[in-house]
Amino acid sequence: MRNSVVGKMVFKYMNIEAERARAGLSKGELAKLLSASTRTYYNWIKGATPIPHTVLLRMKELFQTSIDYLLEERDDTKNPF
């Protein structure tokens, strides 16, 4: 699967970023809620380091969505229709 590019950052998990934005949280604010540094959060959404299961469970609760949805990777080259 292809990673999505936002600005100059490449994100593997765009749904996490979308939910963060919908919640009106900055990356730093969400990182703090997850008891992580902003750098660690960036590494998670870029796919550079694995997201701990405890963090995924917390995000699931915060965003009231499934972990499958949060970890869904997107391939922007395919037409869904």
Secondary structure, 3 states (H helix, E strand, C coil): CCCEEECCEEECCHHHHHHHHHCCCCHHHHHHHCCCCHHHHHHHHHCCCCCCHHHHHHHHHHHCCCHHHHHCCCCCCCCCC
